[in-house]
Amino acid sequence: EILVCPKCRGELEYREAESELRCSACRVAYRIEDDIPIMLIDEAKPY
């Protein structure tokens, strides 16, 4: 993959139903708006 978690550099998993990218290493999710991932650590939500 090209994208990695900006917080820990872990692998991201695309979750189409939730429109988000999830990092299983640090357990946060980054939302996707209009096909653009919002990769801001401050806006990531725990899951």
PyMOL Python script that loads the backbone (N, CA, C, O; Angstrom):
from pymol import cmd

cmd.read_pdbstr("""\
ATOM      1  N   GLU A   1       0.821  -1.184   0.000  1.00  0.00           N
ATOM      2  CA  GLU A   1       0.000   0.000   0.000  1.00  0.00           C
ATOM      3  C   GLU A   1       0.869   1.254   0.000  1.00  0.00           C
ATOM      4  O   GLU A   1       2.018   1.241   0.442  1.00  0.00           O
ATOM      5  N   ILE A   2       0.294   2.314  -0.500  1.00  0.00           N
ATOM      6  CA  ILE A   2       0.998   3.589  -0.538  1.00  0.00           C
ATOM      7  C   ILE A   2       0.764   4.363   0.758  1.00  0.00           C
ATOM      8  O   ILE A   2       1.687   4.988   1.281  1.00  0.00           O
ATOM      9  N   LEU A   3      -0.457   4.326   1.276  1.00  0.00           N
ATOM     10  CA  LEU A   3      -0.786   5.079   2.485  1.00  0.00           C
ATOM     11  C   LEU A   3      -0.459   4.273   3.736  1.00  0.00           C
ATOM     12  O   LEU A   3      -0.705   3.068   3.800  1.00  0.00           O
ATOM     13  N   VAL A   4       0.097   4.957   4.723  1.00  0.00           N
ATOM     14  CA  VAL A   4       0.342   4.353   6.028  1.00  0.00           C
ATOM     15  C   VAL A   4      -0.217   5.283   7.098  1.00  0.00           C
ATOM     16  O   VAL A   4      -0.475   6.458   6.839  1.00  0.00           O
ATOM     17  N   CYS A   5      -0.398   4.758   8.274  1.00  0.00           N
ATOM     18  CA  CYS A   5      -0.899   5.551   9.391  1.00  0.00           C
ATOM     19  C   CYS A   5       0.112   6.648   9.721  1.00  0.00           C
ATOM     20  O   CYS A   5       1.288   6.355   9.938  1.00  0.00           O
ATOM     21  N   PRO A   6      -0.330   7.911   9.761  1.00  0.00           N
ATOM     22  CA  PRO A   6       0.604   8.991  10.082  1.00  0.00           C
ATOM     23  C   PRO A   6       1.055   8.977  11.544  1.00  0.00           C
ATOM     24  O   PRO A   6       2.060   9.598  11.891  1.00  0.00           O
ATOM     25  N   LYS A   7       0.325   8.282  12.387  1.00  0.00           N
ATOM     26  CA  LYS A   7       0.663   8.230  13.812  1.00  0.00           C
ATOM     27  C   LYS A   7       1.756   7.200  14.099  1.00  0.00           C
ATOM     28  O   LYS A   7       2.703   7.491  14.831  1.00  0.00           O
ATOM     29  N   CYS A   8       1.630   5.981  13.521  1.00  0.00           N
ATOM     30  CA  CYS A   8       2.574   4.907  13.859  1.00  0.00           C
ATOM     31  C   CYS A   8       3.239   4.270  12.638  1.00  0.00           C
ATOM     32  O   CYS A   8       4.087   3.389  12.784  1.00  0.00           O
ATOM     33  N   ARG A   9       2.863   4.707  11.443  1.00  0.00           N
ATOM     34  CA  ARG A   9       3.366   4.149  10.180  1.00  0.00           C
ATOM     35  C   ARG A   9       2.894   2.712   9.937  1.00  0.00           C
ATOM     36  O   ARG A   9       3.486   1.971   9.153  1.00  0.00           O
ATOM     37  N   GLY A  10       1.816   2.341  10.627  1.00  0.00           N
ATOM     38  CA  GLY A  10       1.244   1.006  10.466  1.00  0.00           C
ATOM     39  C   GLY A  10       0.426   0.895   9.186  1.00  0.00           C
ATOM     40  O   GLY A  10       0.119   1.894   8.536  1.00  0.00           O
ATOM     41  N   GLU A  11       0.084  -0.325   8.844  1.00  0.00           N
ATOM     42  CA  GLU A  11      -0.716  -0.608   7.652  1.00  0.00           C
ATOM     43  C   GLU A  11      -2.161  -0.184   7.886  1.00  0.00           C
ATOM     44  O   GLU A  11      -2.701  -0.362   8.978  1.00  0.00           O
ATOM     45  N   LEU A  12      -2.779   0.377   6.852  1.00  0.00           N
ATOM     46  CA  LEU A  12      -4.167   0.818   6.935  1.00  0.00           C
ATOM     47  C   LEU A  12      -5.080  -0.156   6.208  1.00  0.00           C
ATOM     48  O   LEU A  12      -4.720  -0.712   5.171  1.00  0.00           O
ATOM     49  N   GLU A  13      -6.263  -0.353   6.768  1.00  0.00           N
ATOM     50  CA  GLU A  13      -7.278  -1.208   6.161  1.00  0.00           C
ATOM     51  C   GLU A  13      -8.443  -0.326   5.725  1.00  0.00           C
ATOM     52  O   GLU A  13      -8.972   0.450   6.521  1.00  0.00           O
ATOM     53  N   TYR A  14      -8.840  -0.447   4.458  1.00  0.00           N
ATOM     54  CA  TYR A  14      -9.956   0.332   3.929  1.00  0.00           C
ATOM     55  C   TYR A  14     -11.264  -0.326   4.323  1.00  0.00           C
ATOM     56  O   TYR A  14     -11.471  -1.511   4.063  1.00  0.00           O
ATOM     57  N   ARG A  15     -12.145   0.435   4.948  1.00  0.00           N
ATOM     58  CA  ARG A  15     -13.466  -0.043   5.347  1.00  0.00           C
ATOM     59  C   ARG A  15     -14.500   0.735   4.541  1.00  0.00           C
ATOM     60  O   ARG A  15     -14.868   1.854   4.898  1.00  0.00           O
ATOM     61  N   GLU A  16     -14.957   0.134   3.461  1.00  0.00           N
ATOM     62  CA  GLU A  16     -15.865   0.821   2.539  1.00  0.00           C
ATOM     63  C   GLU A  16     -17.189   1.180   3.201  1.00  0.00           C
ATOM     64  O   GLU A  16     -17.686   2.290   3.012  1.00  0.00           O
ATOM     65  N   ALA A  17     -17.766   0.275   3.966  1.00  0.00           N
ATOM     66  CA  ALA A  17     -19.070   0.519   4.590  1.00  0.00           C
ATOM     67  C   ALA A  17     -19.036   1.711   5.546  1.00  0.00           C
ATOM     68  O   ALA A  17     -20.013   2.452   5.652  1.00  0.00           O
ATOM     69  N   GLU A  18     -17.909   1.895   6.240  1.00  0.00           N
ATOM     70  CA  GLU A  18     -17.783   2.998   7.191  1.00  0.00           C
ATOM     71  C   GLU A  18     -17.127   4.233   6.580  1.00  0.00           C
ATOM     72  O   GLU A  18     -17.035   5.266   7.243  1.00  0.00           O
ATOM     73  N   SER A  19     -16.678   4.148   5.350  1.00  0.00           N
ATOM     74  CA  SER A  19     -15.946   5.229   4.673  1.00  0.00           C
ATOM     75  C   SER A  19     -14.777   5.709   5.522  1.00  0.00           C
ATOM     76  O   SER A  19     -14.670   6.889   5.856  1.00  0.00           O
ATOM     77  N   GLU A  20     -13.901   4.763   5.863  1.00  0.00           N
ATOM     78  CA  GLU A  20     -12.749   5.113   6.679  1.00  0.00           C
ATOM     79  C   GLU A  20     -11.588   4.159   6.428  1.00  0.00           C
ATOM     80  O   GLU A  20     -11.745   3.076   5.864  1.00  0.00           O
ATOM     81  N   LEU A  21     -10.423   4.605   6.867  1.00  0.00           N
ATOM     82  CA  LEU A  21      -9.217   3.784   6.869  1.00  0.00           C
ATOM     83  C   LEU A  21      -8.880   3.505   8.323  1.00  0.00           C
ATOM     84  O   LEU A  21      -8.845   4.419   9.147  1.00  0.00           O
ATOM     85  N   ARG A  22      -8.630   2.233   8.634  1.00  0.00           N
ATOM     86  CA  ARG A  22      -8.341   1.852  10.018  1.00  0.00           C
ATOM     87  C   ARG A  22      -6.920   1.349  10.170  1.00  0.00           C
ATOM     88  O   ARG A  22      -6.400   0.629   9.317  1.00  0.00           O
ATOM     89  N   CYS A  23      -6.305   1.741  11.270  1.00  0.00           N
ATOM     90  CA  CYS A  23      -4.983   1.239  11.639  1.00  0.00           C
ATOM     91  C   CYS A  23      -5.174   0.285  12.810  1.00  0.00           C
ATOM     92  O   CYS A  23      -5.598   0.701  13.888  1.00  0.00           O
ATOM     93  N   SER A  24      -4.864  -0.989  12.604  1.00  0.00           N
ATOM     94  CA  SER A  24      -5.035  -1.965  13.680  1.00  0.00           C
ATOM     95  C   SER A  24      -3.912  -1.873  14.706  1.00  0.00           C
ATOM     96  O   SER A  24      -4.069  -2.351  15.829  1.00  0.00           O
ATOM     97  N   ALA A  25      -2.783  -1.268  14.343  1.00  0.00           N
ATOM     98  CA  ALA A  25      -1.656  -1.152  15.273  1.00  0.00           C
ATOM     99  C   ALA A  25      -1.959  -0.166  16.404  1.00  0.00           C
ATOM    100  O   ALA A  25      -1.737  -0.480  17.573  1.00  0.00           O
ATOM    101  N   CYS A  26      -2.462   1.015  16.067  1.00  0.00           N
ATOM    102  CA  CYS A  26      -2.762   1.999  17.119  1.00  0.00           C
ATOM    103  C   CYS A  26      -4.260   2.185  17.325  1.00  0.00           C
ATOM    104  O   CYS A  26      -4.675   3.047  18.100  1.00  0.00           O
ATOM    105  N   ARG A  27      -5.079   1.382  16.636  1.00  0.00           N
ATOM    106  CA  ARG A  27      -6.532   1.321  16.829  1.00  0.00           C
ATOM    107  C   ARG A  27      -7.231   2.667  16.644  1.00  0.00           C
ATOM    108  O   ARG A  27      -8.029   3.083  17.483  1.00  0.00           O
ATOM    109  N   VAL A  28      -6.921   3.343  15.534  1.00  0.00           N
ATOM    110  CA  VAL A  28      -7.616   4.576  15.180  1.00  0.00           C
ATOM    111  C   VAL A  28      -8.151   4.460  13.756  1.00  0.00           C
ATOM    112  O   VAL A  28      -7.674   3.653  12.959  1.00  0.00           O
ATOM    113  N   ALA A  29      -9.151   5.284  13.458  1.00  0.00           N
ATOM    114  CA  ALA A  29      -9.760   5.311  12.136  1.00  0.00           C
ATOM    115  C   ALA A  29      -9.708   6.732  11.586  1.00  0.00           C
ATOM    116  O   ALA A  29      -9.940   7.704  12.304  1.00  0.00           O
ATOM    117  N   TYR A  30      -9.398   6.828  10.297  1.00  0.00           N
ATOM    118  CA  TYR A  30      -9.364   8.108   9.590  1.00  0.00           C
ATOM    119  C   TYR A  30     -10.523   8.121   8.606  1.00  0.00           C
ATOM    120  O   TYR A  30     -10.658   7.209   7.790  1.00  0.00           O
ATOM    121  N   ARG A  31     -11.355   9.147   8.680  1.00  0.00           N
ATOM    122  CA  ARG A  31     -12.532   9.202   7.815  1.00  0.00           C
ATOM    123  C   ARG A  31     -12.146   9.545   6.379  1.00  0.00           C
ATOM    124  O   ARG A  31     -11.072  10.087   6.117  1.00  0.00           O
ATOM    125  N   ILE A  32     -13.043   9.218   5.467  1.00  0.00           N
ATOM    126  CA  ILE A  32     -12.875   9.540   4.053  1.00  0.00           C
ATOM    127  C   ILE A  32     -14.053  10.417   3.650  1.00  0.00           C
ATOM    128  O   ILE A  32     -15.208  10.034   3.832  1.00  0.00           O
ATOM    129  N   GLU A  33     -13.760  11.595   3.103  1.00  0.00           N
ATOM    130  CA  GLU A  33     -14.795  12.524   2.645  1.00  0.00           C
ATOM    131  C   GLU A  33     -14.595  12.800   1.164  1.00  0.00           C
ATOM    132  O   GLU A  33     -13.512  13.210   0.746  1.00  0.00           O
ATOM    133  N   ASP A  34     -15.631  12.578   0.374  1.00  0.00           N
ATOM    134  CA  ASP A  34     -15.575  12.816  -1.074  1.00  0.00           C
ATOM    135  C   ASP A  34     -14.361  12.127  -1.702  1.00  0.00           C
ATOM    136  O   ASP A  34     -13.657  12.716  -2.523  1.00  0.00           O
ATOM    137  N   ASP A  35     -14.126  10.871  -1.304  1.00  0.00           N
ATOM    138  CA  ASP A  35     -13.020  10.047  -1.817  1.00  0.00           C
ATOM    139  C   ASP A  35     -11.638  10.553  -1.412  1.00  0.00           C
ATOM    140  O   ASP A  35     -10.637  10.148  -2.005  1.00  0.00           O
ATOM    141  N   ILE A  36     -11.567  11.428  -0.414  1.00  0.00           N
ATOM    142  CA  ILE A  36     -10.280  11.952   0.064  1.00  0.00           C
ATOM    143  C   ILE A  36     -10.096  11.529   1.520  1.00  0.00           C
ATOM    144  O   ILE A  36     -10.901  11.899   2.375  1.00  0.00           O
ATOM    145  N   PRO A  37      -9.044  10.757   1.812  1.00  0.00           N
ATOM    146  CA  PRO A  37      -8.807  10.382   3.211  1.00  0.00           C
ATOM    147  C   PRO A  37      -8.301  11.577   4.021  1.00  0.00           C
ATOM    148  O   PRO A  37      -7.398  12.297   3.595  1.00  0.00           O
ATOM    149  N   ILE A  38      -8.894  11.769   5.185  1.00  0.00           N
ATOM    150  CA  ILE A  38      -8.497  12.847   6.091  1.00  0.00           C
ATOM    151  C   ILE A  38      -7.494  12.244   7.076  1.00  0.00           C
ATOM    152  O   ILE A  38      -7.876  11.629   8.072  1.00  0.00           O
ATOM    153  N   MET A  39      -6.208  12.431   6.781  1.00  0.00           N
ATOM    154  CA  MET A  39      -5.141  11.754   7.516  1.00  0.00           C
ATOM    155  C   MET A  39      -4.530  12.647   8.598  1.00  0.00           C
ATOM    156  O   MET A  39      -3.309  12.689   8.753  1.00  0.00           O
ATOM    157  N   LEU A  40      -5.364  13.347   9.331  1.00  0.00           N
ATOM    158  CA  LEU A  40      -4.904  14.222  10.408  1.00  0.00           C
ATOM    159  C   LEU A  40      -5.000  13.468  11.732  1.00  0.00           C
ATOM    160  O   LEU A  40      -6.066  12.965  12.088  1.00  0.00           O
ATOM    161  N   ILE A  41      -3.901  13.390  12.450  1.00  0.00           N
ATOM    162  CA  ILE A  41      -3.869  12.645  13.706  1.00  0.00           C
ATOM    163  C   ILE A  41      -4.899  13.195  14.695  1.00  0.00           C
ATOM    164  O   ILE A  41      -5.555  12.426  15.397  1.00  0.00           O
ATOM    165  N   ASP A  42      -5.041  14.507  14.751  1.00  0.00           N
ATOM    166  CA  ASP A  42      -5.988  15.125  15.688  1.00  0.00           C
ATOM    167  C   ASP A  42      -7.444  14.797  15.364  1.00  0.00           C
ATOM    168  O   ASP A  42      -8.306  14.895  16.238  1.00  0.00           O
ATOM    169  N   GLU A  43      -7.725  14.411  14.128  1.00  0.00           N
ATOM    170  CA  GLU A  43      -9.095  14.100  13.737  1.00  0.00           C
ATOM    171  C   GLU A  43      -9.372  12.603  13.661  1.00  0.00           C
ATOM    172  O   GLU A  43     -10.485  12.196  13.329  1.00  0.00           O
ATOM    173  N   ALA A  44      -8.384  11.790  13.962  1.00  0.00           N
ATOM    174  CA  ALA A  44      -8.578  10.339  13.981  1.00  0.00           C
ATOM    175  C   ALA A  44      -9.435   9.971  15.186  1.00  0.00           C
ATOM    176  O   ALA A  44      -9.363  10.614  16.233  1.00  0.00           O
ATOM    177  N   LYS A  45     -10.245   8.928  15.024  1.00  0.00           N
ATOM    178  CA  LYS A  45     -11.082   8.495  16.144  1.00  0.00           C
ATOM    179  C   LYS A  45     -10.720   7.063  16.533  1.00  0.00           C
ATOM    180  O   LYS A  45     -10.437   6.236  15.667  1.00  0.00           O
ATOM    181  N   PRO A  46     -10.728   6.773  17.817  1.00  0.00           N
ATOM    182  CA  PRO A  46     -10.448   5.397  18.241  1.00  0.00           C
ATOM    183  C   PRO A  46     -11.606   4.486  17.844  1.00  0.00           C
ATOM    184  O   PRO A  46     -12.748   4.932  17.733  1.00  0.00           O
ATOM    185  N   TYR A  47     -11.310   3.238  17.637  1.00  0.00           N
ATOM    186  CA  TYR A  47     -12.375   2.264  17.350  1.00  0.00           C
ATOM    187  C   TYR A  47     -12.218   1.038  18.202  1.00  0.00           C
ATOM    188  O   TYR A  47     -13.020   0.109  18.102  1.00  0.00           O
TER     189      TYR A  47
END
""", "prot")
cmd.dss("prot")
cmd.show_as("cartoon", "prot")
cmd.util.cbc("prot")
cmd.orient("prot")
